[in-house]
Amino acid sequence: MIRRVRRSDGEALADIYRPYVLETSISFEVDAPDAAEMERRIEAGMRFPWYVEEVDDKIVAYAYASKHRERAAYQWAADVSVYTRAGSARRGSGRRLYERVLDDLRALGYANAFAVITLPNDASVGFHEAMGFVPVGVYRNVGFKHGHWHDVGWWQLPLRDNWTPTPDLTPPRPMPPEQ
């Protein structure tokens, strides 16, 4: 079952995210956020789509969108991320969650979604490209974690078909409260 995230999901999201922080360079965070910090992030990000997938009443994955950059001219772009619980990868959760997040971003008026991938990461690159993202650039040796420098690749997905930017765009709307 896919549903909107709740603030009370902070502990489950922290549990899913922790191994990415502590055991990999997929995330450039070095201290794993606890449940309270994840609850704060959920609350702060509610103007964007956030979803979880539950299997047998246990959250197995989550995906969300966030602000791409602070300056106003970037307001039509969003960053997207997805994380799955260890042992739950390659079961379609990421695709299902991303489809919901991306559909919401389109409906809210966003023009582009961006994904940031620590390289090398063939699984994430393959996943994002299968979702329609295309590579647009690489920051070389930009992050140092676990004793190594890492590159970061940027992938972009246009959210509007045959779209020509115009100067009179309506700004994207925030995610409406859950009914």
C-alpha positions in Angstrom: 0.0 0.0 0.0 1.3 3.4 -0.9 0.2 6.4 1.2 1.2 9.9 2.1 3.9 10.1 4.8 2.9 11.0 8.3 5.1 12.8 10.8 4.8 9.7 13.0 6.7 7.8 10.3 9.9 9.4 11.4 11.3 6.4 13.2 10.6 4.0 10.3 12.2 6.4 7.8 15.2 6.9 10.1 15.6 3.1 10.2 15.5 2.8 6.4 17.9 5.7 5.9 20.5 4.9 8.6 22.4 2.1 6.7 22.7 4.5 3.6 24.4 7.1 5.9 26.5 4.8 8.0 27.5 2.1 5.6 27.6 3.7 2.1 28.5 6.9 0.3 25.1 7.0 -1.4 24.2 9.7 1.1 26.8 12.4 2.0 25.4 12.7 5.5 27.9 11.3 8.0 25.6 11.3 11.1 22.4 9.3 10.7 19.3 11.4 11.6 17.2 10.0 14.4 13.4 9.7 14.5 13.0 13.3 15.8 15.1 14.7 13.0 13.2 12.7 10.3 9.9 14.0 11.8 11.3 17.5 11.5 12.3 16.9 7.9 8.9 15.5 7.1 7.1 18.5 8.7 9.4 20.9 6.8 8.9 19.2 3.5 5.1 18.8 3.5 4.8 21.4 0.7 6.2 18.6 -1.5 5.1 15.1 -2.2 6.3 12.5 0.3 5.1 8.9 0.1 5.8 5.6 1.9 5.1 2.0 0.8 3.9 -0.4 3.4 3.9 -4.2 3.2 2.3 -6.1 6.1 1.9 -2.8 8.0 5.7 -2.1 7.8 7.2 0.7 5.8 9.6 -0.8 3.3 10.4 2.3 1.2 9.9 6.0 0.9 10.3 8.7 -1.7 10.0 12.4 -1.7 10.6 15.6 -3.5 12.3 18.7 -2.2 13.3 22.2 -3.2 16.0 22.2 -5.9 17.7 25.4 -4.9 16.8 28.5 -2.7 16.7 31.2 -5.4 13.2 32.1 -6.8 14.2 31.4 -10.4 14.6 27.7 -9.5 11.1 27.3 -8.1 9.8 25.2 -11.1 12.5 22.5 -10.3 12.4 19.8 -7.6 14.9 17.2 -6.4 13.7 13.7 -5.8 15.0 10.8 -3.7 13.9 7.2 -2.9 15.2 4.8 -0.3 14.2 1.2 0.3 14.6 -0.9 3.4 17.5 -3.4 3.3 16.2 -6.6 1.7 13.3 -4.8 0.0 15.1 -3.5 -3.1 14.2 -4.6 -6.6 10.5 -5.3 -5.8 9.1 -2.3 -7.6 8.6 -0.1 -4.6 11.0 2.6 -5.9 9.2 2.8 -9.2 5.7 2.9 -7.7 6.7 5.6 -5.2 8.6 7.7 -7.8 5.6 7.5 -10.2 3.4 9.0 -7.4 5.9 11.7 -6.6 6.5 12.6 -10.2 2.7 12.6 -11.0 2.2 15.0 -8.1 5.0 17.3 -9.2 3.4 17.5 -12.6 0.0 18.3 -11.2 1.5 20.9 -8.9 3.1 22.7 -11.9 6.7 21.7 -11.7 8.7 21.7 -14.9 11.7 19.5 -14.0 12.8 16.8 -11.5 16.4 16.2 -10.7 18.2 13.3 -9.0 21.6 13.4 -7.5 23.6 10.1 -7.6 26.9 9.4 -5.9 29.1 7.6 -8.4 29.6 4.9 -9.1 26.2 3.5 -8.5 25.0 1.4 -11.4 21.8 0.3 -9.7 20.6 3.9 -9.1 21.8 5.1 -12.5 19.9 2.2 -14.2 16.8 2.9 -12.1 16.7 6.6 -12.9 17.3 6.1 -16.6 14.6 3.5 -16.7 12.3 6.1 -15.2 13.2 8.5 -18.0 15.9 10.6 -16.3 18.8 11.6 -18.5 22.4 12.5 -17.3 23.1 16.2 -17.4 26.4 16.6 -15.5 29.0 15.3 -13.0 30.7 17.1 -10.2 34.1 15.4 -9.9 35.6 14.6 -6.5 33.0 16.7 -4.7 32.3 14.6 -1.6 34.8 12.9 0.8 33.3 10.0 2.8 34.7 6.7 4.1 38.2 7.6 3.1 37.5 8.3 -0.6 36.6 11.2 -2.9 33.3 10.6 -4.7 31.8 12.1 -7.9 28.2 13.1 -8.0 26.1 12.8 -11.1 23.0 14.8 -11.9 20.0 13.4 -13.8 17.1 15.4 -15.1 13.5 14.4 -16.0 11.4 17.0 -17.8 7.9 16.9 -16.3 6.0 18.5 -19.2 5.7 17.1 -22.7 6.4 19.4 -25.6 6.8 22.3 -23.1 8.2 25.6 -24.1 9.1 27.9 -21.2 7.3 31.2 -21.2 7.8 34.2 -18.9 4.2 34.2 -17.6 4.4 30.8 -15.8 2.3 30.3 -12.7 4.5 29.2 -9.8 4.0 25.6 -8.6 1.5 25.0 -5.9 2.3 23.4 -2.6 1.1 19.9 -1.9 -2.4 20.1 -0.5 -3.1 18.7 2.9 -4.3 15.1 3.0 -8.1 14.8 3.0 
